[in-house]
């Protein structure tokens, strides 16, 4: 339990810890008010049973005379009103404390989910190669909330209600040590035995819930991510059945956890009621004076009324904490494991691209992969040149492009720009000079302009830059003439309202929006028809007069005029030269050209 609290504490900022101190103070005050409420019952019940105590008890006599009361009935009435006021104020402050707890927990839920998203999004690109995107979405959107509801709230409840319960028990012990000791033993031993009995099932259920929830998110993510194939292949029922199976398991774990959490309440109520009846019968049997016994019994009965829900909440919180410990372990690992990954505010801006980009002895191996994806790559790309990477599928073209983009860090070798080695401190400066068009363009469910400016708030979009980039990508006429709202037209999720070629051209415009010095196109025109591809290619050649362009070739017609072509095979550069030189000297290139020039 201690280690879990330590894990929780490490997730908070200094501000969160200060808020916790305020909350802790409120909990102490709440406990003291509860004690005052329990203690005020004793004099009130004592006077009801025996009004003559006003004369026999010095403290009651002092209050009677100080208040100027003329009769005992008025004095008892005022004390009764005072007890009621104490109870009302106690309940009001308890409600205020619960509000503080809710504010603290949900405020931290926003913080934790935002921090989790930041830690994920700031991770190196390599991290995402081995992670399922639906799992990341699940952690940010759902498990962060589960961490709040199932770990943070229970942990605070254990602390808050545990302290309140301990203060009440301490007061009862002061009143009657023996009876308090017996009652406390019944409480604690009963809860402890039940908790020890169910803790292992809770651990197992928590792990099953986490796995089932991952499967729920994956099945939905994959179903809607491939909705065309699902429809064409009539796989709707298959995905629904897969989701239902995971959802049933998920639901069963929650039902089991809730039943296990409520089970002790009925056991304890039965035990306490039996004990209370036994004590009353015993007192009647030994003929104890009710004048002395009834006030004490009333105090203990009222304290029990207060303690039972407190103990139940502590027990339920302990169960929830146990049940959701796997969530805490998982998210704590992701958040603290990335503690060194933060949003940098200062960077080295020592990258000035005037001469050439050099790749020196670069090798790369993907995580959990046996062989090298790149092997001792050496090449140079002069500024202003138009170069291409060609090779069969799996030859390392895209991996090399990712190295040049700074997405992947070489396992050995160096990437240099004008002799300056690129590293974590100046990589952001390098990326600011790049424009990139991937094979598959991802469009957000927003306007054409928002997709071209990508990630920039609408009020900050440079509309002249949007139009310039769109014209270069040969998409401006379509947007201006055929879309009702022009650049403000919503394209739908993943650009579903557009054709593949139109999506591709918006992706090209996105890469050109910032007017980059280097343009990297990973088979970026493969979704275009021949006429459009040629049009875009010519426009890009015009735009590239002052740029450096690297193309991963899909159709060889587009690279005939390249300044230099690098041929990759099995992760190594096996030849380089112009199109004509390679066609004459490299059989590998010649075979690729013959096979792909028509495709």
N, C-alpha and C positions, 0 to 999 in steps of 0.2 A: 504493500500500500504506500509506503514511504517513497519508493522509487517512482510511483505514478504521480504523486504530488510534486516530486522534484521535476519530473518531465513537464508537468503543467506549468510550473513556475518559470521554466526556461523559455516557454512560449510567449511570455508577457514582456512588454516594454516597461521602462521605468514608470511611465504614466499609469499603466495598468496596475502596477504594484502599489502605487499611491492610492489609486481608487480602491484597491483591495483593503488597504489599511483603514480607510474611511468605512468601508463595509464591515470590517471586523469590529470596529468600535461600535457601530450601530447594533451589531449582533450582541455584544456584551451588554449594552444598555437594554436591549430587548429582554435578555435573560434576567437582568436585575428587576425589571418591571414585572416579569412573570413571577419572580420570588415575592415581590411586594404584594401581588395579587393573591398568591397562595397564603402568605402570612396574614393578610388582612381578614381572612375568613375566620381565623381562630377567635379574636376578641368579639367579633359579631355573633358567632354561634354561641360563644360562652355567655354573653349577655342575654341572648334569647332563652337559653336554658335556665339561667339563674341571674335575674336582674340585680340581685343583692351584691353581686361582685363589684358594683360601683363603689360600695362602701368598703369592701374587703381588699380590693386591689388598688395599691397606691397610685399606679400609673393611670388607671381608669378614673380614679377619684380626681386626680390633678386635671385631666382633660375635661371632666364634668364641671368642675368649679371654674376653670379658665374660660370655658364656653358660656358660663352663666346660665346653665340649664336649670329649669324649675322642676322638671320631672324626669324620671328615668326613661319613659317611653319616647320622649323627644330626643334624648341622647342616643338611644338605640336606633331611632329613625335616621338621625344624622350620620351615625356610623355606617348604617346600611347604605345610605346614599354615597358616602365616601368610598365604600367597597365597590359599589357599582361604577363610580367615576374611575377608580383605579383600573377596573377590568376593561372599561371602555377605552381609556387611554392606552392601556396595554395592548388591546387588540388593534387600535389605530396605529400605534407605533410598530406593531408586528406587520401590519399591512404596508406601512411605509418602508420597513426593512425588506420585505418581500419585493417591493417595487425597486428598491436599490439593487437587490440581487438580480432581478430581471434586467434592469438597465445595464448592470455590469456584464452579465453573461451575454446578452445579445449585442451589446456594443463590441465585446470582444469577439463575437462570432463574425461580425463584419471585418474586424481587424484580422482575425485568423484566416478567413477565406481569402481576403485580399493579399495577405502576406504569402499564403500558399500559392496563389496564382502568380504573384511576383517571383517567388522562388522557382516555380516551374518555368515561367517564360524567360527568365534570365539564365537558365541552364544552357550549357553548350548544346549545339545541334545534335551531337552524338548521343546525348541523353535520350532524345526522342526516338532515335532509331530502335531502341530496345523497349520502348514503352507503348502500350496501347492507348490511343488518344481518348477512348471512351473511359478508361480507368482514370486518366488525368481529369477529365470533365467530371466524373463521378466524385472524385476526391474534393474538387473545388466547390461543386454545387451541392453535393449531398453529404459526404462524409465530414466535411468541415462543420456542417450543422449538427451532424450526429455527435461530433466531438464536443460541441457546445451542450447539446441536450443530454447526451449520454455519459459525458465525463465531467465537463466543467460544472454544470448545474448540480449533479450529484455530489461532486467534491465539495462545493460550497455548502450544500445542504448538510453534509456530514459535519462540516465545521460549525455551521451556524446552529443547527438544531442539537448537535452534540454538546456544544457549549451551554446552550439554554437548558438542556436536560441535566447536565452535570451541575449547574448552579441550583436547579430545583432540588436535585437529590442531596446536594450539600446542605441546603436549608432544612430538608426533612431529617437529615442525619443529626443536625443540631437540635431538632425537636425531640426525636426519639431514635437513638442510634440502632437499637436492636430491631425495631420494626422496619426501619429504613434498610438495614442490612439484609433482612429476609426478603423484603420486596424487591430490592435491587438484584439480589441473587436470582430470584425467579425471572425477572426481566432478562438480565444479561445471559444467564445460562441457557434459557430457552432460545433466545435469538442466536447465541453463539453456536449451539448444537445444530440448529436449522441451517445457519450460514455455512458451517463446515460440511454439512451434508450436501448442499447444493452448489458449492463454489466450483467444483470441477465440471459439472454439467453446464454451468454458466460460461466457463472458459470455452468449452467445446461449442456451445451454441453461438457465442460471439464470433468465433472463427468461421462457422458455417454461414452466419448472417453476412459477414464481409464478403465471402466467396460468392454467395447467392446474389448479393447486390451487384457485384461486378458483372456477373452473367446477365442480370436484368438490363443493365446499361449497355452492355455489348450487343445483346440481341436487338435492342431498339436502334442503337446507333448503326449497326450493320444492315438492318432491314431498310431503314429510310435512306441510308447512304448508297444503297444499290437498288433503289425502288424500281428502276426500269427492268433490271434482270429478274427481280422478284415477280413482277407482273408478267413478263414474257414467259418465264419458266413455271408460272403458277406455283410459286413457293410461299404464298401468303400464309397458308396453314402451317407450314413448317416453322416459320419464324414466330408465329403466334404461339404454337405449341412449345417452342423452345423458351419463349418468354414466360409462359404460364408455369412451366416446370420450375424455373428459377424463382418466380414470384410466390409460388406455393411454399417452397422451402423457406424463402425469406419471411413469409407470413407466419409459418409455423414456429420459427425461432422467436419472433416477437411475442406470439401468444404464450409460448413456454416461459419466456422471461417474465412476462407480466404476471402469470399465474404463480411462479416461484416467488415473485416479489410480494404478492398479497397473501400468500399462504400463512406466514407467521402471525398475521394480525388476528386471525380467528383462533389460533392456538393460544396466543398470549391472552386474549380476551377471556377465553374459557378458564385459563389458569388463574388469572387475577380475580375473576368473579368467584371462583371456588375458594381462593385464599381469603377474600373479603368475607364471604359467608362463614367460613371456618372461624375467623377471628371474632365476628359478631356473636356466633353461637357460643364460642368459648367465653367471651366476656359475660354473656347472659348466664352461662353455667356457673361461673365463679362469683356471680352477683356483684360485678363491679359497678361503682357509682357512675351513672350516665352523665352526671354533671361534669365529671372529670374526663370521661372517655369520649363523649360525643364531639366536643370541639376538635380534639386531636383526630378522631376518625373522619370528621368533615374535611379537615385540612388534607389528610392523606387521600381521601376520596377525590377531592378537587385536584390535588396534585396528580393523581393517577389519571384523571380525565385529561389533564394537560400533557402528561408524559406519554400516554399511549400513542397518540398521533405523532408525537415527536420521535419516539423510538421507532415507530413504523416508517417514518420518513427517512430516518438514518439508515435503517435496514434496507429499505428499497433503494436508497442512494448507493449503499455499498454493493448491492446486487447489480445495479445499473453500471457502476464503475467497473465491476468485474466483467460483466457482459460485454462492455464496450472497450475493454482494455486493448483489444487487437486494433481498434481504430486509433487509439492514442499511440500505440507502438508504431503503426504504419505511417501516420501523418507526422509524428515527431521525427521519425527517421528522415522523411522527405524534407521537413522544414529545417531541422538542425543539421542534417547532412549537407544542406546547401547554405549553411550559415555564412560561408565565405562568398556566396553568390549574391551580390546586392546590386542595386541600381547605381552604377558609377556616375559621378557628377563631373569628374575631371579625367581627361585623357591626354595622352601624348599626341600632339598633332605634328609629328615630324615626318609625315608621309607626303612627299611632293613628287608627283609622277611627271617627269619631264623626259626621261630616256627610255627605260625598259623595265619590264617585269621579269624576274629571274626565278626559276624553279631549280634548286640545286640538290640533287641526290635525295629527292623526296620519296619516302615509302610510307604506306599506310595500310593498316589492318583493322577491319571492323571488329567491334567488340564481339566476343564469343564466336569469332570466325577462325578457321584453321589457317588458311593461306593469306598471302598479302594481296590486297586489291590494287596497290600500286607498288612498283619495284624500281627504286633508284631512278626516278624520273629527273631528267635534265632538259630544260628548254628555256628559251628566251623569247619574249614578245615585245618588240619595239613599240614605242608610243606611235599611235596613228596607223598601226598596221591592221590588216584584216586577216585573221588566222582562223583555222578550223581544226577540230579534233574529229578524226574518223576511226571507225573500228566496229567490230561486231558487238552485239549485245553482250554485256558483261566484260568488255575489254578494259573498262576503267575510265571511260570518257566523263561520265557524270561525277565520279569520285574526284577526278582531277579538277573538274569545274568547281566542286564544293571546296576543294583545297584553295583554289584561287579566290573564291568568294569569302574565305575565312570562316566557313562553317565547320570544317574539319581541321584539326591540328595534325600536322605530320607526325608520325611515330619516329621518323628520323629525317634529316635533311632540313632545308630552309626555304622560305618564300621571301624574296627580297624585292623591294621597289626602289630603284635608283640606289642600290647598295644598302638600303635600310631594311633590316630584318623585321618582318611583321610578327607581333606577339600580342598578348592579351591587352596590353596598354595602348597600343596604337592601331589595333584592328578596327575599332569603330571609325577612326579617321579614314582608314582605307575603304571601308564599306560605304562611306558617304560619297565616294567617287564612283561607285558601281551602280549599274542598272542590270537587272536580271530578269529573264523570261524563262520560267520553268516549262517542262513538258506539259504539265497539267495546270491550267490556270484556275485559281480559286477566287471566285467572285463572292462578295458578301451581299446580303439581301438589302441593298441600298441603291442609291442612284448611280448612274454611269460616272458622273463626276467624282463621287465619293470612292468609287472603285479605281478610278485612274489616280486620284490623289492618295488613296489607301492609307487609312489611319490618321488622316488629318481632319480635325473638326471642320464642319461645313463652313463656319464663319471665317476660317483661316485658309480656305482653298484659294489657290492662285488660278483664277479662271482663264487667264491668258496662257498660262503654262499647260492647263488641261487641253485647251483647243490646239495649241502648238503640237503637243504630244499626239493628240488624236489625228491630226492631219498627217503627221509623219507615219503613223501606223495605218493610215488609209481607212479610218473608221469615222472621220468627221462628217463626211457627206451622209452616211447612213444615219448617224445620230441626229444631225440637223434637219434632214429632209423626211425621214421615215418614222422617227419616234415623236409621239405627240408632245411630250414634255421635254424633248431635247436631252440635254445633259442631266436633267433632274428626273429622268425616267427611272423607275425602280426596276432592277433587272431580275429580281426574284432570288430565292436561295440557290447558291452556286451558279447564278446566271441562267436559270432554267428557261427564262423567256427569250434567250438569245440562241443563235446557232453556234456550233462549235467554232467556226471561223470568226464570228463576231466576238466570242469570248476570248479567243486567242489574240485578236487585234487590240482588245481592251487591255489585255495583259502586256502587250508590247508598249502600248501608250503609257501604262503604269510605270514601266521601266524607264521611259523617256521623260517622265514628268519632271524629275529633278535635274534634267540635263546632265547626265553622268558623263564622266570622262572615259569610262570603260563600260562596254556593253557586252554581257555574256548571255548567249541564247542557247538554251539546252533543247535542241530540236524544236524551236519555238514556232516554226511555221508548218509543223506536220499536220495541223488540222485545217489548213487552207487549201483551197483548190489551186490548180496550177496558175490560173490567170491572176487570182488574188495574191498568191505567193510571189509571183513575179513582180506585181505592183508594189507589195510591201517590201520586197527585197530591194527594188530600185530606190524606194523612198528611204529605206534604212541606209543604203549606200550613200545617199546624199547627206543624210543626217550624220553619217559616220565619217565625213570628211575630216572632222576635227576630233574624232573619237577613236579609241582602240576597240576593235570588235573581235570577240571570240565566239565562234559558232560550233556547236556540236551538230554535225551534219546528219540530216535524214535523207535529203535528196541531193545528189551530187551536182545537179545543175546549178545550185545556189553557191557553190564554192569554187567554180572554175576560175574565177578571177581573184582568188585568195592570194595574199602575199606569201603565205606559208601554210602548209598543211602538215599536221602531225598524225602519223598512223600509230594507233595503239593496238596491242595484242597481248592478252593475258596480263594486263597491268603494266606493260612496258612500252616505251616508244621505240618502235622497230624501224621507223623511217620518217623522214621529213623532207619537204621541198615544195615546189610549186606543183600544180595539178599536172602539167605536162611532164615535168621531171619524174614525178612519182609514177605516172602511168607507164613511163618507159622503163623505170628502174625497179619498181616494186611489184612483184606478182600479187602480193596480198592486197595492195591498193587497187591493182587492176581488176582483181576479182570482185572487190567491193564495189568499184565503179560500175562494172558490168551488171552486177546484181541489183544495185540500188538506183542507178541513174534514171531508170524508168519508174521507180516507186516513189 
